[in-house]
């Protein structure tokens, strides 16, 4: 089976997706680049094609409006994009963290290459951490990712990871958005992104205040069922009442005690427990072709959308 993760590295404990090469903590950016496979450049060349011609090879023609992106190390093609497309080099993703790790106390934990080089990401621990009742600890992270195949703008996203179960959840920024996104039609300015992120404690404190509120919101059994129905019912089929029954059965079991940390005081019978049942399902239990397919979905795809919907619905319960 083809895997999405081509190479990656991690420090500290094995990450929740169980992939990668282990390296010791607080390594310089250069070591991270080597161990994660983020050492190649993305190069570009005009699109060319060969015309048919009877009895000969034909003529080589060019199509100047488009260009091919390819890897510098293997010459493997990555995508075809317009001439206006501005490439973000893989190394820029790691360099984004240089001053954060050397000056601001951040610590890189994972970095890697997805889809043969079409997608690059790095994740760093911010040093922010909070503990809810029952000794339920949540740590703050900053995720930066880009893609050159049209599937993702260069995206910076604060993320929380719950220690007891390694569930991940996006942290909303102070402006209410979930991330800073730089489309490939514009140049990537790392310092401007950091300024827009507001690398500070304000977003984290606001997020943890919401998590604390959810942990204090008691939930009755019928409310739990209604919550999961709202999360796992496709709005396009609401009229027919179609929902993902397999998912609902699994998340209900996670919520009622099967989930990691489900018996902690912060989660047992609370809206926070409902939310964690969904995030655990998406990160660890949801059907996927492989672990790395699940990882990509949980961070960038449908899984991330499900988790955002679960958070929105939980916050509505607590409002």
Number of C-alpha atoms within 10 A of each C-alpha: 5 9 13 20 21 16 20 24 26 25 21 13 9 15 15 16 14 12 18 20 16 18 17 9 12 16 13 12 17 13 14 25 21 13 19 24 19 27 15 17 17 22 17 19 13 17 17 14 12 11 11 11 9 6 6 8 10 12 11 10 11 13 10 12 11 17 21 18 24 22 17 14 11 8 11 13 17 21 14 19 20 14 15 12 17 15 21 20 19 26 17 16 24 24 15 18 23 17 11 17 20 13 9 13 13 21 22 29 23 25 28 28 23 19 17 16 26 23 23 30 23 26 25 23 22 24 12 16 17 17 15 18 13 12 12 16 14 21 20 23 26 22 22 22 24 27 24 26 16 15 12 18 18 23 19 25 22 25 23 25 19 21 16 15 17 19 22 25 24 22 23 18 21 16 11 9 10 17 20 18 17 18 16 19 13 11 13 18 12 16 10 10 17 16 10 15 19 14 17 12 12 11 19 25 15 14 18 20 14 18 22 17 17 26 24 19 21 17 20 11 10 8 14 19 14 10 20 24 18 16 24 19 16 15 13 9 10 11 8 9 11 14 18 13 13 10 20 20 12 18 25 18 14 21 27 19 17 14 22 17 22 24 16 17 17 26 29 19 23 23 31 27 30 30 29 28 28 31 28 23 21 27 26 19 15 20 13 13 11 12 21 18 18 23 23 19 19 24 21 15 15 14 21 21 15 18 25 20 17 23 25 13 18 23 18 10 15 16 9
